[in-house]
Amino acid sequence: MATACPPLSLPSTSLRSSGRSARAGPSRRPLSAVRCSAVGEAVAEEAAVGTAEEPLLVSAIRGRKVERPPVWLMRQAGRYMKSYQLLCERHPSFRERSENVDLVVEISLQLWKVFKPDGVILFSDILTPLPGMNIPFDIVKGKGPVIYDPLRTAAAVNEVREFVPEEWVPYVGQALNVLREEVGIYFSAPKHEN
């Protein structure tokens, strides 16, 4: 029988004075305070682990009883993977890796294929919309994001275009659709209309 996982007890934030300024930091609590042991001998009911109609992650988000907390890994967790490092050697441009549907799908699935978490994170970047808005940027290895022409004047702001996802970043929707096909038997995600 599935059991409701108790709310996780996460570290609280406390302010500590360091002489110069107050810093936020976690208070010390035992690791057991954040564990949920609803697994073990119990056999999960089908609805508890998710189905194509209602994956475990979606069930948990909706507040339904689930056998265990859902797990997913942020893409950054895969940077240590040799397969990702080799792909980066073949495709050194971050923009290429994040704007090419085949590469986005391959990178997004790397962690999932190894660990089979309850969710897949799309490989992308928060700055993805910028070129479509007429704001050129790149992500430079060892430096990070570089916006080539920062908006510093009213005239520059007037040059910003309205962002139309279907026109400027169609690869995002295309990658989501391919990912849905790849993992569709495990997850339910809305189909992106191009």
FENDA-V276348 format. One record per helix or strand of 2 or more residues. SS is the DSSP state (A for helix, B for strand). FROM is the first residue (numbers start at 1). TO is the last residue. Records with the same first field share a line. If there is no record, write none. Layout:
BEGIN
SS=FROM-TO + FROM-TO
END
This chain:
BEGIN
B=13-17 + 22-26 + 137-140 + 144-147
A=31-34 + 46-49 + 56-61 + 75-78 + 82-90 + 94-99 + 101-115 + 130-133 + 154-158 + 165-168 + 170-183
END
